[in-house]
Structures are given as structure tokens and as C-alpha cells.
Amino acid sequence: MSTRISYEVRDESPVTVVRLAGELDLSTMRSVHAVLDGCLTAQPDALVVDLGRLDVADPLALSVFAAAARRAADWPAVPMVLCAPPPAAAAWLAESTTCRVVPVRPDCAEATALAGAGVVPRLRARLDPVADACRRARELVTDACTRWNIPELAGPAALVLTELVGNAVRHAGTPMHVTLTLRKPYLRVAVMDGSPAAARAVADHNPRAEGGRGLLLVRELTQRWGTVPAGTGKVVWAMLPAN
């Protein structure tokens, strides 16, 4: 973390607020990116970024917020709002593409209200790397799709999540955190494990085995999928249309 940037993170459920202070330029924007990335990895329901104590030395560095918001839109599907930018920074934000990606509000209270209104249904569970994890993953999908009145997605979402969980059991071998999020028009499923190794497709498998068909099936059943580093491990996520 750059000594020219400091931050404070506060849980103001259902919104997490991160307050940045110091000088933002092309060198310190990496530190800001790391802070925001860490906040998103914790999968808050919503994220507000307070810019009130930030001195923007280079307007180009404001792009870090658009990049973080784009990341949040795919995974973990967290609404993100900026607030209280200094006057010059507010003008630069308005002239850039950032405001088209992430909303900006003049004060923290308004931003918190907006972010809180964007909170979406989410179901989380911790699974151990055992054979029974795939069965538990299917149960979570059934529970979520029933709660959220999208029964037509229970089958394909269960197949996708079973593959992601099975891949983590076989190749990561660590406890994992499973998340299902309904942020229309998509249902998102994600598995966070403790291994930094890239998600691996399986070329050969036993067709009667639990999972094992690999990421090819995930590609076929989803709108898109991806993997991102998360802490000391990674997250593999996928999006299914939920109209």
C-alpha cells in the first residue's frame, strides 16, 4: 500500500463503505485498485467508495473506479457507488466514461441509499473438499431457484455449479465458498477456493462420476464465465440468463 494513500473500511450493513484519503495518480491507483479488489473479494452486498478526502493529481487515474465497477458487475455482482468527490474530481468524472459505469453521488448518505437499493438476492455456503460437496451444491441451487422463483434454471445451474465445485474438490483440495446471486438478467454462480492455480478442464472422465465433465460443459450452459484471483486463491464464476 502506497504511503500516499490510506483507507478505512466500514461495514454499514447492507453496505460496505471504503473511505480513501491521500493523493491519487497513476502510481497510487494500483494501491487503490488493490483496496477495492480486497473489498470485492469479501463479497459485500453493496460497496460505496467515499472520495471526500482524496486529492486527484491525475484525472486519468480515476479510471481505476470504472475498472473496479466492471469487475464487480461480473463477479461478485456487487452494486458500487462513488460519493463526495472534490469539485475538480467531480467535473473530471462527469466528463469521463466513469459515470456511465459507476454512479456518482454528492454525499455518502445518498450514495449509501442508492447502493442499498441495489442489493440483490444472494445465497452463500462454505463447503469442504469432499465428495459430498457436489450434492450439497445441487441442494443450494434448488433452494435458491425455489426462493427466487426461477425453477427453470435449477437444472442447468445445478450442472454448472456441480462442475465448478467438483473441479475445486479435485484440483484445489481446499475448503471453498459457494455463492449464488440473482442480479437480473443473470443468475451468477461462483466458487472461491484457496488455490491460486488456474481452473483446469478435464480431458478424460468417467461419465458416471460426480462432475468431471470440466469447463466445456460450463461454456455450453452459460452466457459467459471467468476466473479471477481472490486473496491467496481464486474465484471461478459463471452467468446463466435469468429473464
Stockholm file with secondary structure:
# STOCKHOLM 1.0

chainA/1-243         MSTRISYEVRDESPVTVVRLAGELDLSTMRSVHAVLDGCLTAQPDALVVDLGRLDVADPLALSVFAAAARRAADWPAVPMVLCAPPPAAAAWLAESTTCRVVPVRPDCAEATALAGAGVVPRLRARLDPVADACRRARELVTDACTRWNIPELAGPAALVLTELVGNAVRHAGTPMHVTLTLRKPYLRVAVMDGSPAAARAVADHNPRAEGGRGLLLVRELTQRWGTVPAGTGKVVWAMLPAN
#=GR chainA/1-243 SS CCTTEEEEEEEETTEEEEEEEEEESTTTHHHHHHHHHHHHHTCCSEEEEEEEEEEESCGGGGHHHHHHHHHHHHTTCCCEEEECCCHHHHHHHHHSSHHHHSCEESSHHHHHHHHHHTCCCEEEEEECSSTTHHHHHHHHHHHHHHHTTCGGGHHHHHHHHHHHHHHIIIIICSCEEEEEEEETTEEEEEEEESCCSCCCCCSSCCTTSSSCSCHHHHHHHSSEEEEEEETTEEEEEEEEECC
#=GC SS_cons         CCTTEEEEEEEETTEEEEEEEEEESTTTHHHHHHHHHHHHHTCCSEEEEEEEEEEESCGGGGHHHHHHHHHHHHTTCCCEEEECCCHHHHHHHHHSSHHHHSCEESSHHHHHHHHHHTCCCEEEEEECSSTTHHHHHHHHHHHHHHHTTCGGGHHHHHHHHHHHHHHIIIIICSCEEEEEEEETTEEEEEEEESCCSCCCCCSSCCTTSSSCSCHHHHHHHSSEEEEEEETTEEEEEEEEECC
//
